[in-house]
C-alpha cells in the first residue's frame, strides 16, 4: 500500500515539475520571439510546426497563441518585466 501511494506522489511531482518548466519556458521568451510565433500562426502554420521552427516546446507556443487570441498583441507589451510594466505599444 505504501509503495502505491509513493508512486502516485512521485508521478504527481513529475507532472507538476513538467508544468512549471513549461510555464517558465513561456516566461523566458523575449517579446520578439512571441511576436514571431504569432506571425507564424497567422500564416497558418500548425503549433507543432511553429514549435519546431522556433525550437520551443509545444506548450510554450500554445500558451503564446492562446494569450494572443484572448488579448491581442498589446498583452505581450503589458507583461511585467523586472517589476515594472513595459510601456511599449505595438501597432502591427
MDAnalysis code that builds the backbone (N, CA, C; Angstrom):
import MDAnalysis as mda
import numpy as np

u = mda.Universe.empty(276, n_residues=92, atom_resindex=np.repeat(np.arange(92), 3), trajectory=True)
u.add_TopologyAttr("name", ["N", "CA", "C"] * 92)
u.add_TopologyAttr("resid", np.arange(1, 93))
u.add_TopologyAttr("resname", ["UNK", "UNK", "UNK", "UNK", "UNK", "UNK", "UNK", "UNK", "UNK", "UNK", "UNK", "UNK", "UNK", "UNK", "UNK", "UNK", "UNK", "UNK", "UNK", "UNK", "UNK", "UNK", "UNK", "UNK", "UNK", "UNK", "UNK", "UNK", "UNK", "UNK", "UNK", "UNK", "UNK", "UNK", "UNK", "UNK", "UNK", "UNK", "UNK", "UNK", "UNK", "UNK", "UNK", "UNK", "UNK", "UNK", "UNK", "UNK", "UNK", "UNK", "UNK", "UNK", "UNK", "UNK", "UNK", "UNK", "UNK", "UNK", "UNK", "UNK", "UNK", "UNK", "UNK", "UNK", "UNK", "UNK", "UNK", "UNK", "UNK", "UNK", "UNK", "UNK", "UNK", "UNK", "UNK", "UNK", "UNK", "UNK", "UNK", "UNK", "UNK", "UNK", "UNK", "UNK", "UNK", "UNK", "UNK", "UNK", "UNK", "UNK", "UNK", "UNK"])
u.atoms.positions = np.array([
    [0.805, -1.196, 0.000],
    [0.000, 0.000, 0.000],
    [0.849, 1.261, 0.000],
    [1.863, 1.286, 0.842],
    [2.701, 2.475, 0.926],
    [3.437, 2.724, -0.382],
    [3.859, 1.648, -1.040],
    [4.589, 1.821, -2.298],
    [3.689, 2.411, -3.371],
    [2.383, 2.046, -3.368],
    [1.446, 2.612, -4.332],
    [1.281, 4.114, -4.120],
    [1.143, 4.532, -2.875],
    [0.984, 5.961, -2.602],
    [2.263, 6.725, -2.928],
    [3.414, 6.085, -2.707],
    [4.686, 6.722, -3.045],
    [4.795, 6.937, -4.550],
    [4.413, 5.919, -5.338],
    [4.460, 6.041, -6.800],
    [3.509, 7.121, -7.289],
    [2.339, 7.169, -6.694],
    [1.356, 8.178, -7.069],
    [1.890, 9.579, -6.771],
    [2.480, 9.770, -5.602],
    [3.034, 11.069, -5.230],
    [4.191, 11.464, -6.133],
    [5.036, 10.504, -6.498],
    [6.165, 10.831, -7.365],
    [5.686, 11.198, -8.763],
    [4.615, 10.539, -9.248],
    [4.060, 10.890, -10.557],
    [3.465, 12.290, -10.535],
    [2.779, 12.639, -9.460],
    [2.222, 13.984, -9.340],
    [3.329, 15.031, -9.318],
    [4.410, 14.722, -8.617],
    [5.520, 15.661, -8.536],
    [6.161, 15.853, -9.907],
    [6.305, 14.758, -10.679],
    [6.876, 14.866, -12.020],
    [5.999, 15.724, -12.911],
    [4.674, 15.502, -12.851],
    [3.756, 16.292, -13.664],
    [3.825, 17.760, -13.272],
    [3.879, 18.033, -11.974],
    [3.944, 19.416, -11.504],
    [5.244, 20.073, -11.959],
    [6.361, 19.356, -11.854],
    [7.638, 19.912, -12.295],
    [7.623, 20.192, -13.787],
    [7.033, 19.278, -14.571],
    [6.959, 19.477, -16.016],
    [6.137, 20.721, -16.324],
    [4.997, 20.881, -15.629],
    [4.147, 22.037, -15.854],
    [4.893, 23.318, -15.518],
    [5.610, 23.337, -14.403],
    [6.374, 24.526, -14.014],
    [7.439, 24.850, -15.050],
    [8.095, 23.824, -15.576],
    [9.140, 24.034, -16.572],
    [8.546, 24.640, -17.846],
    [7.346, 24.177, -18.249],
    [6.717, 24.705, -19.452],
    [6.295, 26.158, -19.256],
    [5.791, 26.481, -18.092],
    [5.412, 27.869, -17.811],
    [6.654, 28.748, -17.821],
    [7.734, 28.283, -17.236],
    [8.970, 29.058, -17.240],
    [9.477, 29.247, -18.660],
    [9.250, 28.251, -19.530],
    [9.637, 28.380, -20.934],
    [8.922, 29.542, -21.589],
    [7.640, 29.716, -21.268],
    [6.884, 30.838, -21.804],
    [7.432, 32.151, -21.267],
    [7.736, 32.183, -19.987],
    [8.201, 33.423, -19.369],
    [9.575, 33.845, -19.874],
    [10.384, 32.891, -20.323],
    [11.721, 33.222, -20.798],
    [11.731, 33.757, -22.225],
    [10.619, 33.629, -22.938],
    [10.578, 34.121, -24.310],
    [10.669, 35.637, -24.333],
    [11.420, 36.139, -25.276],
    [11.513, 37.581, -25.461],
    [10.302, 38.043, -26.272],
    [10.024, 39.325, -26.240],
    [8.869, 39.879, -26.937],
    [8.920, 39.581, -28.431],
    [10.088, 39.727, -29.062],
    [10.180, 39.479, -30.499],
    [9.929, 38.010, -30.832],
    [10.296, 37.098, -29.929],
    [10.025, 35.677, -30.156],
    [8.526, 35.399, -30.094],
    [7.840, 36.032, -29.160],
    [6.394, 35.847, -29.045],
    [5.690, 36.377, -30.292],
    [6.140, 37.519, -30.788],
    [5.541, 38.091, -31.991],
    [5.794, 37.189, -33.189],
    [6.988, 36.632, -33.289],
    [7.317, 35.720, -34.386],
    [6.422, 34.482, -34.346],
    [6.169, 33.947, -33.156],
    [5.281, 32.790, -33.018],
    [3.883, 33.138, -33.512],
    [3.374, 34.307, -33.144],
    [2.040, 34.726, -33.579],
    [2.010, 34.935, -35.087],
    [3.064, 35.535, -35.650],
    [3.109, 35.739, -37.100],
    [3.077, 34.413, -37.844],
    [3.822, 33.432, -37.360],
    [3.793, 32.108, -37.988],
    [2.406, 31.483, -37.867],
    [1.756, 31.689, -36.736],
    [0.406, 31.160, -36.543],
    [-0.570, 31.816, -37.521],
    [-0.424, 33.113, -37.723],
    [-1.310, 33.817, -38.651],
    [-1.068, 33.404, -40.102],
    [0.112, 32.885, -40.390],
    [0.405, 32.343, -41.726],
    [-0.064, 30.900, -41.854],
    [-0.841, 30.452, -40.882],
    [-1.483, 29.139, -40.876],
    [-0.514, 27.975, -40.714],
    [0.578, 28.193, -39.982],
    [1.432, 27.084, -39.560],
    [0.759, 26.419, -38.364],
    [0.934, 25.119, -38.220],
    [0.387, 24.438, -37.041],
    [1.290, 24.733, -35.838],
    [0.757, 24.521, -34.662],
    [1.531, 24.784, -33.445],
    [2.748, 23.869, -33.382],
    [2.592, 22.639, -33.836],
    [3.713, 21.699, -33.842],
    [4.828, 22.184, -34.768],
    [4.454, 22.687, -35.946],
    [5.457, 23.228, -36.878],
    [6.146, 24.452, -36.286],
    [5.372, 25.304, -35.648],
    [5.935, 26.511, -35.033],
    [6.924, 26.137, -33.933],
    [6.574, 25.144, -33.119],
    [7.470, 24.746, -32.028],
    [8.784, 24.201, -32.572],
    [8.737, 23.526, -33.717],
    [9.975, 23.023, -34.327],
    [10.789, 24.163, -34.931],
    [10.127, 25.102, -35.588],
    [10.822, 26.240, -36.203],
    [11.492, 27.105, -35.140],
    [10.776, 27.374, -34.059],
    [11.266, 28.281, -33.021],
    [12.101, 27.574, -31.950],
    [12.230, 26.263, -32.027],
    [12.972, 25.467, -31.034],
    [12.437, 25.675, -29.620],
    [11.119, 25.661, -29.496],
    [10.452, 25.783, -28.198],
    [9.527, 24.598, -28.003],
    [9.043, 24.426, -26.788],
    [8.103, 23.337, -26.537],
    [6.739, 23.687, -27.129],
    [5.966, 22.658, -27.382],
    [4.620, 22.818, -27.929],
    [3.771, 23.670, -26.995],
    [3.853, 23.377, -25.698],
    [3.011, 24.089, -24.731],
    [3.375, 25.570, -24.632],
    [4.642, 25.886, -24.815],
    [5.063, 27.286, -24.792],
    [4.434, 28.035, -25.959],
    [4.532, 27.455, -27.153],
    [3.942, 28.085, -28.338],
    [2.425, 28.177, -28.202],
    [1.824, 27.131, -27.668],
    [0.377, 27.116, -27.480],
    [-0.055, 28.236, -26.532],
    [0.670, 28.424, -25.439],
    [0.291, 29.457, -24.474],
    [0.454, 30.856, -25.063],
    [1.470, 31.064, -25.909],
    [1.641, 32.359, -26.574],
    [0.454, 32.627, -27.496],
    [0.071, 31.624, -28.276],
    [-1.028, 31.789, -29.229],
    [-2.352, 32.005, -28.506],
    [-2.590, 31.267, -27.444],
    [-3.827, 31.448, -26.681],
    [-3.892, 32.838, -26.058],
    [-2.778, 33.332, -25.565],
    [-2.761, 34.677, -24.982],
    [-3.032, 35.716, -26.067],
    [-2.476, 35.494, -27.260],
    [-2.736, 36.409, -28.377],
    [-4.219, 36.387, -28.747],
    [-4.808, 35.197, -28.848],
    [-6.226, 35.084, -29.213],
    [-7.112, 35.809, -28.206],
    [-6.736, 35.715, -26.945],
    [-7.575, 36.285, -25.892],
    [-7.399, 37.795, -25.749],
    [-6.152, 38.285, -25.852],
    [-5.889, 39.689, -25.538],
    [-5.293, 40.505, -26.678],
    [-4.774, 39.882, -27.719],
    [-4.149, 40.617, -28.812],
    [-2.683, 40.912, -28.544],
    [-2.062, 41.646, -29.473],
    [-0.627, 41.936, -29.384],
    [-0.254, 42.748, -28.148],
    [-1.104, 43.675, -27.755],
    [-0.756, 44.557, -26.640],
    [-0.598, 43.812, -25.324],
    [-1.142, 42.618, -25.230],
    [-0.988, 41.849, -23.989],
    [0.471, 41.504, -23.734],
    [1.254, 41.311, -24.797],
    [2.669, 41.000, -24.629],
    [3.435, 42.225, -24.142],
    [3.036, 43.388, -24.588],
    [3.728, 44.610, -24.197],
    [3.433, 44.989, -22.751],
    [2.315, 44.535, -22.221],
    [1.929, 44.925, -20.869],
    [2.424, 43.949, -19.801],
    [3.183, 42.933, -20.201],
    [3.694, 41.988, -19.211],
    [4.725, 42.670, -18.322],
    [4.779, 42.233, -17.088],
    [5.732, 42.823, -16.152],
    [7.139, 42.348, -16.464],
    [8.057, 43.284, -16.477],
    [9.471, 42.966, -16.655],
    [10.221, 43.625, -15.510],
    [10.843, 42.836, -14.674],
    [11.636, 43.319, -13.546],
    [10.845, 44.273, -12.652],
    [9.575, 43.959, -12.424],
    [8.770, 44.737, -11.502],
    [8.122, 45.972, -12.094],
    [8.419, 46.298, -13.345],
    [7.811, 47.465, -13.977],
    [7.050, 47.020, -15.214],
    [6.001, 47.741, -15.540],
    [5.269, 47.410, -16.756],
    [5.935, 48.105, -17.940],
    [6.043, 47.364, -19.010],
    [6.598, 47.938, -20.225],
    [5.565, 48.877, -20.833],
    [5.998, 50.011, -21.319],
    [5.067, 50.966, -21.899],
    [5.054, 50.883, -23.423],
    [5.675, 49.840, -23.960],
    [5.718, 49.679, -25.402],
    [4.308, 49.440, -25.932],
    [3.946, 50.129, -26.974],
    [2.643, 49.947, -27.586],
    [2.869, 49.418, -28.991],
    [2.405, 48.223, -29.239],
    [2.632, 47.600, -30.536],
    [1.520, 47.980, -31.496],
    [1.901, 48.397, -32.674],
    [0.924, 48.691, -33.717],
    [1.333, 47.918, -34.952],
    [0.696, 46.786, -35.145],
    [1.017, 45.946, -36.301],
    [-0.172, 45.804, -37.205],
])
